[in-house]
Amino acid sequence: MADPGKSTGGNGKGADPAAEQAEVAGFGYERARDELVNVVKILEQGGLDLDESLALWERGEALANRCEEHLAGARKRVEDALHRTDLEERQ
């Protein structure tokens, strides 16, 4: 069975949630996405005790939120660029 901390790059069982949130907050989209994929794989395999599963689930939630932040930022940049283009075409 894979160790959740080693597979995801996190601290695993007993990790400090605030420290883990700060760590994930610095991740780029690709790293957060890749680690989220690993978290899902490990959770799907099963075999973890409840505390390990909950810690891994929480990390997955943090990683998913980080991905959403990046996607929202990208969406805003595209919308802003389209808006600027539209304004330039009207002039």
N, C-alpha and C positions, 0 to 999 in steps of 0.2 A: 504494500500500500504506500502511496506517495505521501510524503510529509507536506501538509498544506503550506507551512511556512516557507519551505524550500521551493516548492513548485510555483508559488505565486510571487515570491520575492518579498513576502510580508514577514511579520514576526511570528506568525503561527499562534499556537495556544498560549494564552496568558499575555498577549500583546496589549500594549497601552493604546486604547482606542483613539485618544487625542493625538498621540504620536503617529499612529497609522493614518489618521485623517490628514495630518500635515504632510506625511510622506506622499500619499496619493494625490494631494492637491498640487504637487509639483510634477506630476506625470504628464507627458504628452499624450495625444489621442491614441497613437499606435501602441504605446506601452500599456496604457490603461485597458485598451481593447484586448491585447494579447493576454494580459494577466487575467482579465475577466473570463476569457475563453478557458484558461487553465482552471480557474475556480469552478466554473460550471462542470468541466470534465471530472474534477475531483469529487464534487458533490454528487454527480450522477453515478459515479462508481460506488458510492456508499461506503460503509464499513468504518466510518468515523464515529467517535463518541459524540454525545450531544453537545458538549462544550466546544469541541473542535468544529463541529458542523455549524454551530451558531457563529463562532468567530469567523469562519470562512464565509458564511452567508453575509455577515456584516461587511467584510472586506469586499465581497462582490457588489454589495449595494453601493459602497463608496466608489468603487471602480466604475460602476454603471453611471453614477451621478457625474463623475469626472468626464466620462465620454459624452454625456448629455451636455455638459457645459461647453465642451469643445465644439460639438455639433451646433449648439445654439449660437456660439460666436461665429462660426463659419456661415451659418444661415444669415446672420445679421450683416456680415461683410458683403455677401452676395446681394442681399436686398438693398444695401446702401449703394453698391456699385450700379445696380440696375436703376435705382432712383436718380443717381447722378447722370447716368447716360440718358435717361428720359428727360431730365431737365435740360441737358445740353442740346438734345434734338429739338426741343421746343423753342430754343433761342435762335 
